[in-house]
Amino acid sequence: MRGVLVTGGSRGIGRAVALAFAEGGDRVALQYAARRSDAEETLRRMPGEGHVLLRADLGEPDAAERLVTEAVNALDVVDVLVNNAAVGPTAETRHRIPDTPLADWQRIWRRMVQVNLLGAADLSWAVARHLIDRGAGGAIVNIGSRGAFRGEPDFPAYGATKAALHALGQSLSVALAPHGIAVTSVAPGFVATERQAARLSGPEGDRLRGESPFGRVGTPAEIAATVHFLASSAAAWASGTVVDLNGASYLRT
């Protein structure tokens, strides 16, 4: 039984990832920032015992180290980290240059960098140090994005931070391999999360589904299944990989 820290686990991909690990017999520490009721619903759905909810704003400089300490105290060990928490594309975070005042541009960029990149980097440091101090192997899996490769014209900070997260994962895969720690990333395309329900049911729905030759969008469970595998010992040789999970909606060379 492993200890697993999943960030951004209130709903969507994070919830599905937490459920996948719990269903596999692991104990999960679930980080959330604001959606307490959603996080509690995730906890209620998770089978097994010993799971815990932990609140932290990963945009705060000391939040990551504190969160990992709390997770270790609750679970005894942390063997797997899933960096899922992110400030994502919404109407409030759209920042096209022609339409965005500089103050809003700077505010959105800084918040996305703080959470999506620096928060994940600090968490990776803290979990890696915990594993190294224990003399134990483990896994870090980053939730990136297709937007890191194809671009995000309405949300350039999101695309940039996800590209940086992929690069961080590849750098850490080399640095941490001597310690038996595998680091991988996944790059989902459009996923049918609760946050995207209105877009999928509205005028954009057919266009979004038409991006994939399968004629649909991805599901959180499909992303979670790959994350769960990448965190297993069977996937250690995949360390350094960025796995595209976009239903052939974007092919990179």
C-alpha positions in Angstrom: 0.0 0.0 0.0 1.5 3.3 -1.1 1.0 6.9 0.1 -0.1 9.1 -2.8 -0.4 12.9 -2.9 -2.8 14.2 -5.5 -3.1 18.0 -5.9 -6.2 19.7 -7.3 -8.4 16.7 -6.4 -11.7 18.4 -5.8 -13.2 17.3 -9.1 -12.4 16.6 -12.8 -9.1 14.9 -13.6 -7.9 15.2 -10.0 -10.9 13.4 -8.6 -10.6 10.6 -11.2 -6.9 10.2 -10.4 -7.6 10.0 -6.7 -10.3 7.4 -7.2 -8.0 5.3 -9.4 -5.3 5.1 -6.7 -7.8 4.4 -4.0 -9.4 1.7 -6.0 -5.9 0.2 -6.5 -5.5 -0.1 -2.7 -3.4 3.0 -2.1 -4.0 5.7 0.6 -4.5 9.2 -0.8 -3.8 12.6 0.5 -6.0 15.0 -1.5 -5.1 18.6 -1.8 -7.7 21.3 -2.5 -7.6 25.0 -2.5 -11.1 26.3 -2.2 -13.8 23.7 -3.2 -14.1 22.0 0.2 -17.5 20.5 -0.5 -16.3 19.0 -3.8 -13.2 17.7 -2.1 -15.4 16.0 0.5 -17.4 14.4 -2.2 -14.2 13.0 -3.8 -13.2 11.6 -0.4 -16.7 10.1 0.1 -16.4 8.2 -3.2 -12.9 6.8 -2.5 -12.9 3.2 -1.3 -10.6 2.0 1.4 -9.4 3.8 4.6 -6.7 6.3 5.6 -7.4 8.9 3.0 -7.2 12.6 4.0 -8.1 16.0 2.7 -5.5 18.8 2.9 -6.1 22.4 2.2 -3.3 24.5 0.6 -3.0 27.4 -1.8 -0.1 26.3 -4.0 0.5 29.9 -5.1 2.0 30.6 -1.6 5.8 30.1 -1.4 5.8 27.9 1.7 2.6 25.9 0.8 4.3 23.0 -0.9 6.7 22.0 1.8 4.0 22.3 4.4 1.6 20.3 2.3 4.1 17.4 1.9 4.9 17.4 5.6 1.1 17.2 6.4 0.7 14.4 3.8 3.6 12.4 5.3 2.2 12.9 8.8 -1.2 11.6 7.7 -0.1 8.7 5.4 3.3 7.9 7.1 5.0 8.0 3.7 4.4 9.6 0.3 5.5 7.3 -2.6 3.7 9.0 -5.4 3.1 12.7 -6.3 0.6 13.7 -9.0 1.0 17.4 -9.9 -2.5 18.1 -11.1 -3.5 21.4 -9.5 -3.5 24.3 -11.9 -5.1 27.6 -12.7 -6.8 26.7 -15.9 -8.5 28.4 -18.9 -11.7 30.1 -17.9 -13.6 33.3 -18.9 -11.9 35.0 -16.0 -8.4 33.9 -16.9 -8.6 34.7 -20.7 -5.8 37.1 -21.5 -5.5 37.9 -25.2 -3.0 40.8 -25.8 -5.5 43.0 -27.8 -8.2 42.8 -25.1 -6.2 42.6 -21.9 -4.9 45.6 -19.9 -1.3 45.2 -18.6 -2.3 44.9 -15.0 -4.7 42.0 -15.8 -2.1 40.4 -18.0 0.5 40.5 -15.2 -1.9 39.3 -12.6 -3.0 36.3 -14.6 0.6 35.4 -15.7 1.9 35.6 -12.2 -0.9 33.5 -10.7 -0.5 30.8 -13.4 3.2 30.7 -13.0 3.0 30.5 -9.2 0.5 27.6 -9.1 1.0 25.7 -12.4 4.8 25.7 -12.4 6.4 26.9 -9.2 3.9 25.1 -7.0 4.6 21.9 -8.9 8.3 22.4 -8.8 8.3 23.0 -5.0 6.1 19.9 -4.4 8.5 17.8 -6.6 11.4 19.0 -4.6 9.7 18.2 -1.3 8.5 14.8 -2.3 11.9 13.9 -3.9 13.7 14.9 -0.8 11.4 12.8 1.3 12.0 9.8 -0.9 15.8 10.3 -1.0 15.9 10.7 2.8 14.0 7.4 3.1 16.2 5.7 0.5 13.0 4.7 -1.3 12.1 4.9 -5.0 8.8 6.5 -6.1 7.1 8.3 -8.9 6.1 11.9 -9.9 3.5 12.3 -12.6 2.7 15.8 -14.0 -0.6 16.7 -15.6 0.4 18.9 -18.5 -1.6 19.8 -21.6 -1.9 19.5 -25.3 -1.8 23.3 -25.3 1.9 23.2 -24.4 2.5 22.0 -28.0 -0.2 23.5 -30.2 -0.3 26.9 -28.4 -3.0 28.7 -26.4 -3.7 32.1 -28.1 -6.4 33.0 -25.6 -4.4 31.7 -22.6 -0.7 32.0 -23.4 0.4 31.8 -19.7 -1.4 28.4 -19.5 0.3 27.0 -22.5 3.7 28.4 -21.4 3.4 27.0 -17.8 2.3 23.6 -19.1 5.3 23.5 -21.5 7.5 24.4 -18.6 6.0 21.7 -16.5 6.8 19.1 -19.2 10.4 20.4 -19.4 10.6 20.3 -15.6 9.5 16.7 -15.6 12.1 15.7 -18.1 14.9 17.5 -16.2 13.9 15.8 -13.0 13.6 12.4 -14.7 17.4 12.6 -15.3 18.3 14.1 -11.9 16.2 11.6 -9.9 16.7 8.4 -11.8 19.8 7.5 -9.7 17.5 7.6 -6.6 15.0 5.2 -8.2 12.4 8.0 -8.7 10.6 8.0 -12.1 9.2 11.3 -13.5 6.7 11.4 -16.3 4.0 13.8 -17.7 0.8 13.4 -19.5 -0.6 16.0 -22.0 -4.4 15.7 -22.2 -6.5 17.3 -24.9 -10.0 18.5 -24.2 -11.5 16.5 -21.3 -15.1 16.3 -20.3 -14.8 17.6 -16.7 -17.5 19.4 -14.7 -15.9 22.7 -15.6 -16.3 22.1 -19.3 -19.9 20.8 -19.2 -21.4 24.0 -20.4 -19.1 24.3 -23.4 -19.7 20.7 -24.4 -23.5 21.2 -24.2 -23.5 24.6 -25.9 -22.7 25.8 -29.5 -19.0 24.8 -29.2 -19.8 21.2 -28.4 -19.8 19.8 -31.9 -16.6 21.6 -32.8 -14.8 20.4 -29.7 -15.9 16.8 -30.3 -14.9 17.1 -33.9 -11.3 17.9 -33.0 -10.7 14.2 -32.6 -11.3 11.6 -35.3 -13.1 9.6 -32.6 -15.8 12.3 -32.6 -15.7 12.8 -28.9 -13.6 14.3 -26.1 -11.6 12.5 -23.5 -12.9 11.5 -20.1 -11.2 12.0 -16.7 -11.2 8.3 -16.2 -9.1 7.8 -19.3 -6.5 10.3 -18.1 -6.5 8.7 -14.6 -5.9 5.2 -16.0 -2.7 6.4 -17.7 -1.5 8.3 -14.6 -2.1 5.3 -12.4 0.0 3.1 -14.8 2.8 5.7 -15.0 3.1 5.7 -11.3 3.6 2.0 -11.1 6.9 0.1 -11.0 6.0 -1.4 -14.4 6.3 2.0 -16.0 9.6 3.1 -14.5 11.4 2.7 -17.9 9.0 5.4 -19.3 10.6 8.0 -17.0 11.2 11.2 -19.0 8.2 10.6 -21.3 5.4 13.0 -22.1 2.4 11.0 -23.0 -0.2 12.5 -25.4 -3.7 11.8 -24.4 -5.8 13.7 -26.9 -7.6 11.2 -29.2 -5.4 12.0 -32.2 -6.7 15.6 -32.1 -3.2 17.0 -32.2 -0.2 15.1 -33.6 3.3 16.4 -32.8 6.5 15.3 -34.4 
